[in-house]
Amino acid sequence: MIEDTLQKLETRLKKSKNLNPENREALQKLVTELRLEIDQLDDEDRAESIAGFTENSAREALRQEQDQDLLDIALDGLQKSTREFEASYPKLTAVVNNICHQLSNLGI
């Protein structure tokens, strides 16, 4: 399930017409890092949540007509999904924060 979600995310990034090559490459690298960090989690439900919120955030950020409210909700959910791991998995939190930053900047 987690792998399917991350695969959908990668496909969405590859097919998006709203990304310039630099943003696409940066986001693809972050998804690769996210995959590595999620693989280290011992809580599969939480890992699925993080992957799902990441995919939802990307979907909202890459829409042709972006709805800023929906993007903000998705990004907030993504950040909250990793909050309890901040101390034990600081790199996971950093990767998620970088993804949120990248996606939120796409609308600017």
N, C-alpha and C positions, 0 to 999 in steps of 0.2 A: 504494500500500500504506500509506504513512504517513498519507495523507489519510483512508483508510478507518478506520484505527485511531483517529485523532483524532475522526472522526465518531461512531464507536461510543462513545467516551468522552463526547462531548457528549450523545449520546442517553441514555446511562446516567445522567448527571447530571440531565437534564430529567425522566426517568421515575422517579427514585428517590423513594421515600416516606420515606426515612430522613433527608432533608435539610430543614432549615428554610430559608425564603426567603433569609436572610442568608448561610448557608453555600453554598447553591446559587449565588447571585450571585457570591460571592467565588471559588468554584471555577471557574465559567464564565469569569470574567475572567482567572484564572490560565491556563486552557487556551488562551484567545485569545493571551495573552502567550507561552505555550509554542509555539504554532503559529508565531508570528512568529520566535521564536528558532531553532526547528528549521529553518525555511526558510533560515536563514543558514548552516547547517552544510554543509560540503563533503564530508562523509562520510555517504552515504546509509544504509549499514549501521548506523552508530551512531545516526543520526536515527531509524531504525526501532526500534532497541533502546530508545531513550528513550521514544518514543511507546508502544511495547508495554508497557514497565514501568509507565508512567503509567496506562494503561488497566487493567492487572492490579491495580495498587494501588487504583485507584478501585473496581474490582469487589469486592475484599476488604473495603474500608472501608465499602461500601454494602450489604453482605449483611445480611439480616434477622438472622441469628445469626452474628455476627462471630467469626472465629477469629483471636485476637490473634497467634498464631504465624505464620499465613499472611500476615497484614497486615504484620508486622514483616519477613518475608522479602521480600515484594513491595516495601516501602518501601526496604529495604536495597539491593535490586537497582536500584531507580530511582536512588538516590543514587550508587551505584557506576558506573552507566552514564554519568554526567556528570563524574565525578571528573577525567578527563584533560583536560576542557575548562575547568577552573576558571580557569586563567590566560588562555586565549585567548578564552573566552566567559563572562565573569563574570556577565552578566545571565541567561544560560541556567541556570547553576548556582544563582543566586538564585531564579529562578522554580521550578526543581525543588525546591529546599529549602522554598519556601513551600507548594508543593503537598503535599509530604511532611508538613509541619507541620499543614496544614489537615486532611488525611486522617487523620493519627494522632489528632488531637483529636476526631474524630467519635465515637470509641468511649468518650470520657470522659463 
